[in-house]
Amino acid sequence: MTVLVFVEPDDELSLQAVTLARSLDGEVHGLSIGPAQAPVDVLHVAEIEGTYAPAASAAALVQLIEQLAPTAVVAPGSDRGNEVLAHAAARLDLPMAANVTDVRGDDVTRQRWGGTLLEEARVHAELKLLSAAPFAFPVGSASAPGRVETFVPDLTGADTAVRVVETVGASTGGVALADAKVVVSGGRGVGSSEGFAILEELAALLEGAVGCSRVVTSAGWRPHTDQVGQTGTKVSPDLYIACGISGATQHIAGCKGAKKLLAINDDPEATIFSHADYAVIGNLHEIVPAITAELRKARGG
Ligand SMILES: Cc1cc2nc3c(=O)[nH]c(=O)nc-3n(C[C@H](O)[C@H](O)[C@H](O)COP(=O)(O)OP(=O)(O)OC[C@H]3O[C@@H](n4cnc5c(N)ncnc54)[C@H](O)[C@@H]3O)c2cc1C
């Protein structure tokens, strides 16, 4: 019996996927696009010219599945791992179980809703397509594979029609959100992307970074890289200033590491106040500029 695992070079989540693959019965084969270090029995290395193309990776995976006839295919629970496996599932017309934390024969436990819910599910297919929930499995050593073989996939123009053309680094405005000592974060209460100007001004004065809630990134007011929370960045600054944020569990999951939390909200009943060390009940559009003005005055500027 064979288990096939899709691995990416220098990727911790891929090593976690190998751990899941190893817990299943069978010899563990890996497929990587380009050379990778992975503790599998046999690593098939496919060379695909150019940048990442999801359909091309999936085509290679499907062709190797047809060659090896594995009982399960495991992918890392990364955006890319899930994307390639979903493409493969569509090509094979098979179900796929994403974010799996446990496998018992046909039954799996998997994370739903960003990890807030565990689902017991049954995979109705001979070939199980599973992605490993991030950080649900320990990382094995990034040791060399037992054997390396070259795999040459048969690709069409359609397989490479959609590919990454440019990678743009996150704009952090100087201080990275994850490392900032002060984070000035805004929620729906900020009202618009322009409304963040007063938060940016305060953050700059405090040499901090601007963060936000998911409502804000969903509305397109700020980039996803600014999102704090369960599905965003986890921050642990000395001071977290939450402006117009209600305090949903998923947001608090990202800022509960803050040493002190100052909440500014015009609703005295807002949940955020139960997490706050300091509370200001009022309109953030008045309070934030007032704090900035006081700071400037105190600094003599
Ligand atoms: C699986 C899943 C993952 C999620 N992940 C995340 C995540 O990573 N991060 C995240 O943030 N959310 C996440 N969410 C969404 C989360 O549940 C909330 O919907 C979201 O955090 C709410 O954002 P908010 O506080 O900005 O908006 P709201 O809940 O609408 O709160 C807005 C607040 O602003 C206040 N307000 C309005 N106007 C003013 C004003 N002028 N002055 C002062 N206060 C004002 C209001 O009183 C209110 O309390 C997730 C949800 C799910 C289901």
The ligand as an SDF file (V2000), in Angstrom:
LIG
                    3D

 53 58  0  0  0  0  0  0  0  0999 V2000
  -14.1880   31.5130   11.1180 C   0  0  0  0  0  0  0  0  0  0  0  0
  -14.1520   32.9570   11.4490 C   0  0  0  0  0  0  0  0  0  0  0  0
  -12.9290   33.5730   11.5540 C   0  0  0  0  0  0  0  0  0  0  0  0
  -12.8620   34.9340   11.8720 C   0  0  0  0  0  0  0  0  0  0  0  0
  -11.6400   35.5180   11.9950 N   0  0  0  0  0  0  0  0  0  0  0  0
  -11.5670   36.8000   12.3690 C   0  0  0  0  0  0  0  0  0  0  0  0
  -10.3140   37.4450   12.5750 C   0  0  0  0  0  0  0  0  0  0  0  0
   -9.2470   36.8690   12.3550 O   0  0  0  0  0  0  0  0  0  0  0  0
  -10.3110   38.7300   12.9910 N   0  0  0  0  0  0  0  0  0  0  0  0
  -11.4530   39.4450   13.2280 C   0  0  0  0  0  0  0  0  0  0  0  0
  -11.3750   40.6170   13.5990 O   0  0  0  0  0  0  0  0  0  0  0  0
  -12.6470   38.8600   13.0290 N   0  0  0  0  0  0  0  0  0  0  0  0
  -12.7230   37.5780   12.5960 C   0  0  0  0  0  0  0  0  0  0  0  0
  -13.9490   37.0260   12.3770 N   0  0  0  0  0  0  0  0  0  0  0  0
  -15.1360   37.9060   12.4010 C   0  0  0  0  0  0  0  0  0  0  0  0
  -15.6500   38.1980   13.8060 C   0  0  0  0  0  0  0  0  0  0  0  0
  -16.5550   37.1810   14.2080 O   0  0  0  0  0  0  0  0  0  0  0  0
  -16.3820   39.5460   13.8480 C   0  0  0  0  0  0  0  0  0  0  0  0
  -17.4140   39.5590   12.8860 O   0  0  0  0  0  0  0  0  0  0  0  0
  -15.4760   40.7510   13.6010 C   0  0  0  0  0  0  0  0  0  0  0  0
  -14.3310   40.6910   14.4160 O   0  0  0  0  0  0  0  0  0  0  0  0
  -16.2490   42.0280   13.9170 C   0  0  0  0  0  0  0  0  0  0  0  0
  -15.4970   43.1310   13.5030 O   0  0  0  0  0  0  0  0  0  0  0  0
  -15.7170   44.5460   14.1820 P   0  0  0  0  0  0  0  0  0  0  0  0
  -15.5230   44.4270   15.6530 O   0  0  0  0  0  0  0  0  0  0  0  0
  -14.8660   45.5060   13.4280 O   0  0  0  0  0  0  0  0  0  0  0  0
  -17.2190   44.8840   13.7770 O   0  0  0  0  0  0  0  0  0  0  0  0
  -18.5430   44.9290   14.6520 P   0  0  0  0  0  0  0  0  0  0  0  0
  -18.7480   43.6600   15.3720 O   0  0  0  0  0  0  0  0  0  0  0  0
  -19.6170   45.3990   13.7520 O   0  0  0  0  0  0  0  0  0  0  0  0
  -18.2440   46.0390   15.7550 O   0  0  0  0  0  0  0  0  0  0  0  0
  -18.0910   47.3880   15.4620 C   0  0  0  0  0  0  0  0  0  0  0  0
  -17.9750   48.1180   16.7960 C   0  0  0  0  0  0  0  0  0  0  0  0
  -17.6880   49.4710   16.5400 O   0  0  0  0  0  0  0  0  0  0  0  0
  -18.3970   50.2610   17.4910 C   0  0  0  0  0  0  0  0  0  0  0  0
  -18.5280   51.5900   16.9050 N   0  0  0  0  0  0  0  0  0  0  0  0
  -19.2680   51.9660   15.8130 C   0  0  0  0  0  0  0  0  0  0  0  0
  -19.0630   53.2710   15.5370 N   0  0  0  0  0  0  0  0  0  0  0  0
  -18.2010   53.7380   16.4750 C   0  0  0  0  0  0  0  0  0  0  0  0
  -17.5980   54.9980   16.7000 C   0  0  0  0  0  0  0  0  0  0  0  0
  -17.8270   56.0580   15.9090 N   0  0  0  0  0  0  0  0  0  0  0  0
  -16.7680   55.1310   17.7630 N   0  0  0  0  0  0  0  0  0  0  0  0
  -16.5050   54.0770   18.5900 C   0  0  0  0  0  0  0  0  0  0  0  0
  -17.0250   52.8440   18.4030 N   0  0  0  0  0  0  0  0  0  0  0  0
  -17.8680   52.6860   17.3420 C   0  0  0  0  0  0  0  0  0  0  0  0
  -19.7030   49.5280   17.6960 C   0  0  0  0  0  0  0  0  0  0  0  0
  -20.2810   49.8600   18.9580 O   0  0  0  0  0  0  0  0  0  0  0  0
  -19.2490   48.0620   17.6500 C   0  0  0  0  0  0  0  0  0  0  0  0
  -18.9360   47.5850   18.9400 O   0  0  0  0  0  0  0  0  0  0  0  0
  -14.0430   35.6850   12.0840 C   0  0  0  0  0  0  0  0  0  0  0  0
  -15.2740   35.0350   11.9720 C   0  0  0  0  0  0  0  0  0  0  0  0
  -15.3370   33.7020   11.6710 C   0  0  0  0  0  0  0  0  0  0  0  0
  -16.6700   33.0320   11.5740 C   0  0  0  0  0  0  0  0  0  0  0  0
  1  2  1  0
  2  3  1  0
  2 52  2  0
  3  4  2  0
  4  5  1  0
  4 50  1  0
  5  6  2  0
  6  7  1  0
  6 13  1  0
  7  8  2  0
  7  9  1  0
  9 10  1  0
 10 11  2  0
 10 12  1  0
 12 13  2  0
 13 14  1  0
 14 15  1  0
 14 50  1  0
 15 16  1  0
 16 17  1  0
 16 18  1  0
 18 19  1  0
 18 20  1  0
 20 21  1  0
 20 22  1  0
 22 23  1  0
 23 24  1  0
 24 25  2  0
 24 26  1  0
 24 27  1  0
 27 28  1  0
 28 29  2  0
 28 30  1  0
 28 31  1  0
 31 32  1  0
 32 33  1  0
 33 34  1  0
 33 48  1  0
 34 35  1  0
 35 36  1  0
 35 46  1  0
 36 37  1  0
 36 45  1  0
 37 38  2  0
 38 39  1  0
 39 40  1  0
 39 45  2  0
 40 41  1  0
 40 42  2  0
 42 43  1  0
 43 44  2  0
 44 45  1  0
 46 47  1  0
 46 48  1  0
 48 49  1  0
 50 51  2  0
 51 52  1  0
 52 53  1  0
M  END
$$$$
